[in-house]
Amino acid sequence: SYSLSLNDSFSGELTLGIRPEMLSFSDSGIEGKVKVVEPMGREVLYLVSCGMGDLRILCSTNAVEHEVGDTVFVTFSTESSLIFDSKTEKRLEGVKATLAEKAVKEPQQTNTPN
């Protein structure tokens, strides 16, 4: 499970929106598995399944960096988050989200015999 920290207070249900080009692969973050890899010329679109649902990540490179079945970690910058009131579907201007510290997963270390 993942939780978000907001830079403002709000009561009620929220919806987090992040554009596919604002998501990126990293060494820690939201853990998921690559379901689809779609090279699109100068970009590659990935579909990653995680505990939050399916995420689309658009990378501006023509090199495929991950394959179907790979375990990956996805993150986003605070500035790229869009927060909406789930009831009214209106964007909450100025409200930004970041992954809470406890929610960020680090990859597990595995010991391999030499």
C-alpha positions in Angstrom: 0.0 0.0 0.0 1.1 3.5 -0.7 0.3 6.8 0.9 0.7 10.4 -0.3 1.7 13.5 1.6 0.0 16.7 0.5 1.4 20.2 0.7 -2.1 21.5 1.9 -5.0 20.2 4.0 -8.1 18.8 2.5 -10.9 16.6 3.8 -12.6 14.2 1.5 -11.7 11.8 -1.2 -9.0 12.8 -3.6 -7.9 11.7 -7.1 -4.3 11.8 -8.1 -3.5 12.5 -11.7 -0.1 12.3 -13.3 0.6 12.5 -17.0 2.5 9.4 -18.4 5.5 11.6 -19.5 5.8 12.8 -15.9 6.3 9.3 -14.4 9.8 7.8 -14.5 11.7 4.7 -13.5 13.9 4.9 -10.5 15.8 2.8 -7.9 12.9 3.1 -5.4 9.2 4.2 -5.4 6.0 2.4 -6.5 6.8 -1.2 -7.2 5.3 -2.8 -10.3 5.6 -5.3 -13.1 5.9 -4.3 -16.8 2.9 -5.7 -18.7 3.3 -4.0 -22.1 6.2 -2.4 -23.9 5.2 -0.3 -26.9 8.0 1.4 -28.9 6.6 4.4 -30.7 9.5 5.8 -32.7 11.2 8.5 -30.5 9.4 7.3 -27.4 8.6 4.1 -25.6 5.2 3.6 -23.7 5.2 1.1 -20.8 2.2 -0.3 -19.0 3.1 -1.2 -15.5 0.8 -3.0 -13.1 1.1 -2.1 -9.4 -0.9 -1.9 -6.2 -2.5 1.4 -7.4 -3.7 -0.1 -10.7 -2.1 0.2 -14.1 0.3 3.1 -14.7 1.4 4.3 -18.2 5.0 5.6 -18.4 6.1 7.5 -21.5 9.9 7.6 -21.9 11.4 10.0 -24.4 13.9 7.6 -25.8 13.8 5.0 -28.6 15.8 2.5 -26.5 13.7 -0.1 -24.7 15.0 -0.2 -21.1 12.6 -2.7 -19.6 11.0 -5.9 -20.8 7.6 -7.5 -20.1 7.7 -9.2 -16.7 10.5 -7.0 -15.3 10.0 -5.7 -11.8 10.4 -1.9 -11.8 10.1 1.1 -9.5 8.2 4.2 -10.6 8.3 7.7 -9.2 7.1 11.2 -10.0 8.1 14.7 -9.0 5.9 16.7 -6.6 5.4 19.4 -9.3 4.0 17.0 -11.8 1.1 15.8 -9.5 -2.4 17.0 -10.2 -4.9 16.6 -7.4 -8.7 16.6 -7.9 -11.7 16.5 -5.6 -13.1 13.1 -6.3 -16.7 14.3 -5.7 -16.7 17.4 -7.9 -13.8 16.3 -10.2 -12.4 19.8 -10.0 -8.7 20.3 -9.8 -7.4 21.7 -6.5 -5.0 24.4 -7.6 -1.8 24.6 -5.7 -2.2 21.2 -4.0 0.7 18.9 -4.8 1.4 15.3 -3.7 4.6 13.3 -3.0 5.0 9.7 -2.0 5.2 9.4 1.8 8.5 8.2 3.1 7.0 5.0 4.6 5.4 4.3 1.2 8.6 4.3 -0.8 9.8 0.8 -1.3 13.5 0.1 -1.7 14.5 -2.9 -3.9 15.4 -6.0 -1.9 19.0 -7.0 -1.8 19.7 -10.6 -2.8 22.8 -12.4 -1.8 24.3 -14.5 -4.7 27.0 -17.0 -4.0 30.3 -16.4 -5.8 
